[in-house]
C-alpha cells in the first residue's frame, strides 16, 4: 500500500519545525489573504507544457463575474520581503492578472524542497496533468530540484515501477519535442514508453525526428493538434531508411544501463550477431545479481508480456490509422 500522501500544510508544518520558515513582512503564514498579483513571482518547477491563452482569458472573465472560489498557494519570497512565490495555481494567478483583480492566496512557509513537493502534490491531486506532463515533472523534481527519487512515490501516490517509468520517459523525451507536440492529452504511457525505448535502441531515430521537427509546418492542417504532432514525430522515429548495404552485426561495446538513484551505469546491453548480451557490473540492490542468476527465466517471461503489450498497442494504432484512411 502506498504511503499517505503529504499535503502542502504537512510540508509547511515540517518546514516550521525544522526552522526553515522564510522571513517576510507580509501577511501571516497559514492565512488566506488577497494579494496584488504583481507581488507573486514564479517559483518551483514548470509543471505544464503549454497553457492556452484562450483558456486564461475564459478563466479571467469567469473570475470577474463570479469571483475566485479556490485560493492559489504561495510561500513568502525568500529574498523579497512582502512578496511571494507561487506554489500552485499558476493559471488562476495569470487570470487574475489579466482580469486586473487581486488574487486570493493561501500563504504557507515552505523550504525549497517542500515548495516543489507541495507544487507536485497540489497539481497531481487535480488530476488534469497529462501523462507526459507528470513524467517531465517527476524528472525535474529529481534532476533539477534535487529531491530523492522516493519523493516521487509520495507526490504521485505511486510505487517504484511507476516511478521508474515516469523518470525514464521524462528524461527520454527532449524538451524541444515537447514544445512542438504540446501536452498531448490523447497519448498515454504505452506509446510514450515505446517511443523512448525505440529512441534508445535505434540511434538513427533521433536524427530522423529532428529532421522532421525542423521541416514541420505547424500551419499545416494535418498538424493542428498535439496528438497529430506526436504521431508525426512517432512515425518518423519508426520509419526505416532505405539502405542497400547489408546490415552488419553490431559489435559495439553496447548501450549503458542506468537505474534511478545510481550515479553511474550498472552495466551494458548490446545486440550481437547471435543475440542480445546483457552485462551487469554492479548490483542495483544487494543480492540482486544472485537472484537474477537463479531467476533469469522469470525476467524473460515478464519481458515477453511487456512485448505483447507493445505489439497490441502498435496493432491497435495501425488499425486505427487504416480505418481513418478508409474514411
C-alpha positions in Angstrom: 0.0 0.0 0.0 1.3 3.4 -0.9 2.3 5.7 1.9 -0.2 8.5 2.8 0.3 11.5 0.6 1.6 14.5 2.5 -0.3 17.8 2.0 1.2 21.3 1.5 0.1 22.0 5.1 2.0 19.0 6.3 5.1 20.2 4.5 4.7 23.7 5.8 4.5 22.4 9.4 7.7 20.4 8.9 9.4 23.4 7.5 8.5 25.5 10.6 9.5 22.6 12.9 12.9 22.5 11.2 13.3 26.2 11.5 13.1 26.8 7.8 10.3 29.3 7.6 11.2 32.2 5.4 11.3 35.7 7.0 8.7 38.0 5.4 7.0 41.2 6.3 3.7 40.3 4.6 0.5 38.6 5.9 1.0 35.8 8.5 1.8 32.4 7.0 -1.1 29.9 7.3 -3.7 32.5 6.4 -5.8 33.4 3.4 -5.0 36.8 2.0 -5.8 39.0 -1.0 -2.6 39.8 -2.8 -1.6 42.1 -5.7 -0.7 39.6 -8.5 2.3 41.7 -9.2 3.8 40.6 -5.8 3.6 36.9 -6.7 6.6 35.6 -8.6 7.4 32.3 -10.4 8.6 29.5 -8.1 9.2 25.8 -8.2 9.2 23.8 -11.4 7.4 24.2 -14.7 4.7 21.5 -14.5 2.8 22.3 -17.6 4.0 22.0 -21.2 1.7 24.6 -22.7 -1.0 26.9 -21.4 -3.7 28.2 -23.7 -4.1 32.0 -23.6 -7.7 31.5 -24.7 -8.2 29.3 -21.6 -6.7 32.0 -19.4 -9.0 34.7 -21.0 -12.0 32.5 -20.3 -11.0 31.9 -16.7 -10.3 35.7 -16.3 -13.8 36.5 -17.4 -15.3 33.9 -15.1 -13.3 35.4 -12.1 -14.5 38.9 -13.0 -18.2 37.7 -12.8 -18.2 35.1 -10.1 -15.0 35.8 -8.1 -12.2 33.4 -7.2 -13.6 30.5 -5.2 -10.3 28.5 -4.7 -7.2 30.3 -3.5 -3.8 29.8 -5.0 -0.9 28.5 -2.8 2.1 30.7 -2.2 5.1 31.0 0.1 6.9 34.1 1.3 9.6 35.1 -1.1 13.0 34.2 0.5 14.7 37.3 -1.0 12.0 39.9 -1.4 10.2 40.9 1.8 6.5 41.4 1.4 6.4 39.4 -1.9 5.7 35.8 -2.7 6.5 32.7 -4.9 3.7 30.7 -6.5 3.4 27.0 -5.4 0.2 26.0 -7.1 -2.4 27.9 -9.1 -0.5 29.4 -12.0 -3.5 29.6 -14.3 -5.6 31.3 -11.6 -2.8 33.8 -11.0 -2.4 34.6 -14.7 -6.2 35.0 -15.0 -6.3 37.4 -12.1 -3.5 39.4 -13.7 -5.5 39.6 -16.9 -8.7 40.5 -15.1 -7.0 43.2 -13.1 -8.1 41.9 -9.8 -6.4 40.8 -6.6 -5.7 37.1 -6.1 -6.8 35.1 -3.1 -3.9 33.1 -1.8 -3.1 30.7 1.0 0.3 31.5 2.4 2.4 28.6 3.7 6.0 28.6 4.9 7.8 26.1 2.7 11.5 25.4 2.2 12.7 24.8 -1.4 12.2 21.1 -1.3 8.8 21.4 0.3 7.9 24.0 -2.4 8.5 21.5 -5.2 6.8 18.7 -3.3 3.8 20.9 -2.5 3.5 22.0 -6.1 3.6 18.4 -7.3 1.1 17.2 -4.7 -1.3 20.0 -5.4 -1.2 19.6 -9.2 -1.3 15.8 -9.2 -4.4 15.9 -6.9 -6.2 18.0 -9.6 -5.7 15.0 -12.0 -5.6 17.3 -15.1 -1.9 16.8 -15.9 -1.3 14.6 -18.9 1.0 11.6 -18.7 3.9 13.3 -20.3 3.5 16.4 -18.0 3.6 14.0 -15.0 6.7 12.3 -16.4 8.5 15.6 -17.0 7.6 16.9 -13.6 8.9 13.7 -11.9 12.2 14.0 -13.8 12.6 17.7 -12.9 11.9 17.0 -9.3 14.9 14.7 -9.2 17.2 16.2 -11.8 16.6 19.9 -11.2 15.2 20.3 -7.7 17.5 17.6 -6.2 14.7 15.6 -4.5 15.1 11.9 -3.8 13.6 9.6 -6.3 11.4 8.1 -3.5 9.8 11.6 -3.1 8.0 10.9 -6.4 6.2 8.0 -4.7 4.8 10.4 -2.1 3.9 13.1 -4.5 2.4 10.9 -7.2 1.0 8.2 -4.9 2.8 5.5 -6.9 5.2 2.7 -6.4 8.7 2.0 -7.7 7.6 0.6 -11.0 5.6 3.7 -12.0 8.2 6.0 -10.6 10.9 4.3 -12.8 8.6 4.7 -15.8 8.0 8.4 -15.1 11.7 9.0 -14.8 12.7 7.1 -17.9 10.1 8.7 -20.1 10.5 12.2 -18.6 14.3 12.0 -19.2 14.0 10.3 -22.5 11.8 12.9 -24.4 13.7 16.0 -25.4 12.2 19.4 -24.4 12.1 20.7 -27.9 10.0 17.8 -29.0 7.5 18.6 -26.2 7.5 22.3 -27.2 6.4 21.1 -30.6 4.0 18.4 -29.6 2.3 20.0 -26.5 0.8 18.2 -23.6 -0.8 15.5 -25.8 -3.8 14.6 -23.7 -4.7 11.7 -26.1 -1.3 10.0 -25.8 -0.9 7.6 -22.8 2.0 5.8 -21.2 2.4 2.8 -23.7 3.1 5.0 -26.7 5.5 7.3 -24.9 7.2 4.3 -23.4 7.5 2.6 -26.7 8.9 5.8 -28.3 11.5 6.3 -25.6 12.6 2.6 -25.8 12.9 2.9 -29.6 14.9 6.1 -29.4 17.3 4.3 -27.1 17.7 1.2 -29.3 17.7 2.8 -32.7 20.4 5.6 -32.8 19.0 6.8 -36.2 15.6 7.6 -34.8 16.5 10.8 -33.0 18.2 12.4 -36.1 15.1 11.5 -38.3 12.8 13.0 -35.7 14.9 16.2 -35.6 14.8 16.5 -39.4 11.0 16.2 -39.3 10.9 18.7 -36.5 13.0 21.3 -38.4 10.8 20.8 -41.5 7.4 20.7 -39.8 4.9 23.4 -40.7 2.6 24.0 -37.7 0.2 25.9 -40.0 -0.4 22.6 -41.9 -3.9 21.4 -41.0 -2.6 17.9 -40.6 -0.5 19.0 -37.6 -3.2 21.2 -36.0 -3.4 19.2 -32.7 -0.9 17.8 -30.2 -1.9 14.2 -30.9 -1.3 14.7 -34.6 2.1 16.3 -33.9 3.0 13.4 -31.7 2.1 10.9 -34.4 4.2 12.9 -36.9 7.4 12.5 -34.9 6.4 9.0 -33.8 6.1 7.8 -37.4 9.5 9.5 -38.2 11.1 7.6 -35.3 9.9 4.2 -36.6 10.4 4.9 -40.3 13.3 2.7 -41.7 15.6 4.5 -44.1 16.4 2.7 -47.4 19.8 1.1 -47.1 21.2 -1.1 -49.9 24.2 -2.2 -47.9 23.7 -5.4 -46.0 23.3 -4.9 -42.3 26.4 -5.6 -40.3 26.3 -7.3 -36.8 26.6 -4.8 -34.0 29.9 -5.3 -32.2 30.0 -2.1 -30.2 30.5 -2.1 -26.5 26.8 -1.6 -26.0 24.4 0.9 -24.5 24.9 1.8 -20.9 22.2 0.7 -18.4 21.2 3.4 -15.8 18.8 2.9 -12.9 17.3 5.5 -10.7 19.3 6.6 -7.6 22.6 5.3 -9.1 25.2 7.9 -10.2 26.9 5.6 -12.7 25.8 2.9 -15.2 25.3 -0.6 -13.7 26.1 -2.4 -16.9 25.6 -2.6 -20.7 23.3 -4.2 -23.2 24.1 -4.8 -26.8 22.8 -6.6 -29.9 25.2 -9.1 -31.3 25.1 -11.2 -34.4 23.8 -14.2 -32.5 21.5 -12.5 -29.9 21.5 -9.9 -27.1 24.2 -9.7 -24.5 23.4 -8.2 -21.1 26.3 -7.4 -18.7 25.7 -6.2 -15.1 28.9 -4.9 -13.3 27.1 -3.5 -10.3 24.1 -4.7 -8.4 21.3 -2.0 -8.2 20.2 -3.7 -4.9 22.2 -6.0 -2.6 21.8 -9.6 -3.7 20.1 -8.7 -7.0 22.8 -10.4 -9.1 22.4 -13.7 -7.2 18.7 -13.5 -7.5 18.9 -12.7 -11.3 21.3 -15.7 -11.8 18.7 -18.0 -10.2 15.5 -16.4 -11.6 16.5 -15.1 -15.1 13.8 -17.1 -16.7 11.2 -15.1 -14.8 12.7 -11.9 -16.2 12.4 -13.2 -19.8 8.7 -14.2 -19.2 8.0 -10.7 -17.9 9.7 -9.1 -20.9 7.7 -11.2 -23.3 4.5 -10.0 -21.6 5.6 -6.4 -21.9 6.5 -7.0 -25.5 3.0 -8.4 -26.1 1.6 -5.2 -24.7 3.7 -3.1 -27.1 2.6 -5.3 -30.0 -1.0 -4.9 -29.1 -0.7 -1.1 -28.8 1.1 -0.9 -32.2 -1.5 -3.2 -33.8 -4.4 -1.0 -32.4 -2.6 2.1 -33.6 -2.1 0.7 -37.1 -5.7 -0.5 -37.3 -6.9 3.0 -36.2 -4.8 4.6 -39.0 -6.0 2.1 -41.6 -9.6 2.8 -40.5 -9.1 6.6 -40.8 -7.5 6.1 -44.2 -10.7 4.4 -45.5 -13.0 7.2 -44.3 
